[in-house]
Amino acid sequence: MITDIKELLSSMIPVGYVVKPHGLRGEVKFKLTTNLEDILEVGENTLLFDEKSKRYVVTRITDFRKAGSGYILSFEGFDNVGLAERIRGYHLYIAKSKLPPLEKGEFYFYQVLEAQVFSPEGEYLGKVEDIIETGANDVFVVKHRLENLSVREILIPVIKDYILELDLDNKRVVAKIPDFEKENE
């Protein structure tokens, strides 16, 4: 069963998570974790997945509306607060094919997360574990677990001066370490 869910998840992307139930009719408060606000559609087949328990539910969005900084969503088959409570914390996945096409040089964060990062000389620097959006440019958070069990963290601005090669198909990045990071070593 788990291999089936892994295969299913490989063709999907998480776009947010259920915060908590809202009201008594099965609606939920939902936090979108992407800047693609028009990604939600009524009638859209979705997968709700709990990463801790590995439980999942295949359902359909029946209604949604903006509410403050989040959304209120309704799902097919969830018509009371008890059922809505069961999916608290679940991530909502949609098909990757629903994502809008990218311009040349653009990428989705999921394409870079977990990518292996190397220096121009071929030294392994770590994996991209997070991406910080600063407004001016994004920053890759690269972490490497060392033999002494400590963790080295490097922040690499996503600009052409530092990102020399970005191979999305092989999840491989060649990057220069910024001088401010070299001083911290």
TADA-V712808 format. One record per residue. N is the residue number from 1. RES is the residue in three letters. BURIAL is + if it has 9 or more other C-alpha atoms within 8 Angstrom, else -. Layout:
N RES BURIAL
N RES BURIAL
This chain:
1 MET -
2 ILE -
3 THR -
4 ASP -
5 ILE -
6 LYS -
7 GLU -
8 LEU -
9 LEU +
10 SER -
11 SER -
12 MET +
13 ILE +
14 PRO -
15 VAL +
16 GLY +
17 TYR +
18 VAL +
19 VAL +
20 LYS +
21 PRO +
22 HIS +
23 GLY -
24 LEU -
25 ARG +
26 GLY +
27 GLU +
28 VAL +
29 LYS +
30 PHE +
31 LYS +
32 LEU +
33 THR -
34 THR -
35 ASN -
36 LEU -
37 GLU -
38 ASP -
39 ILE -
40 LEU -
41 GLU -
42 VAL +
43 GLY -
44 GLU -
45 ASN +
46 THR +
47 LEU +
48 LEU +
49 PHE +
50 ASP +
51 GLU -
52 LYS -
53 SER -
54 LYS -
55 ARG -
56 TYR -
57 VAL -
58 VAL -
59 THR +
60 ARG +
61 ILE +
62 THR +
63 ASP -
64 PHE +
65 ARG -
66 LYS -
67 ALA -
68 GLY -
69 SER -
70 GLY +
71 TYR +
72 ILE +
73 LEU +
74 SER +
75 PHE +
76 GLU +
77 GLY -
78 PHE +
79 ASP +
80 ASN +
81 VAL +
82 GLY -
83 LEU +
84 ALA +
85 GLU +
86 ARG -
87 ILE +
88 ARG +
89 GLY +
90 TYR +
91 HIS +
92 LEU +
93 TYR +
94 ILE +
95 ALA +
96 LYS -
97 SER -
98 LYS -
99 LEU -
100 PRO -
101 PRO -
102 LEU -
103 GLU -
104 LYS -
105 GLY -
106 GLU -
107 PHE -
108 TYR -
109 PHE -
110 TYR -
111 GLN +
112 VAL +
113 LEU +
114 GLU -
115 ALA +
116 GLN +
117 VAL +
118 PHE +
119 SER +
120 PRO +
121 GLU -
122 GLY -
123 GLU -
124 TYR -
125 LEU +
126 GLY +
127 LYS +
128 VAL +
129 GLU +
130 ASP -
131 ILE +
132 ILE -
133 GLU -
134 THR -
135 GLY -
136 ALA -
137 ASN +
138 ASP +
139 VAL +
140 PHE +
141 VAL +
142 VAL +
143 LYS +
144 HIS +
145 ARG +
146 LEU -
147 GLU -
148 ASN -
149 LEU -
150 SER -
151 VAL -
152 ARG -
153 GLU -
154 ILE +
155 LEU +
156 ILE +
157 PRO +
158 VAL +
159 ILE -
160 LYS -
161 ASP -
162 TYR +
163 ILE +
164 LEU +
165 GLU -
166 LEU +
167 ASP -
168 LEU -
169 ASP -
170 ASN -
171 LYS +
172 ARG +
173 VAL +
174 VAL +
175 ALA +
176 LYS +
177 ILE +
178 PRO +
179 ASP -
180 PHE -
181 GLU +
182 LYS -
183 GLU -
184 ASN -
185 GLU -
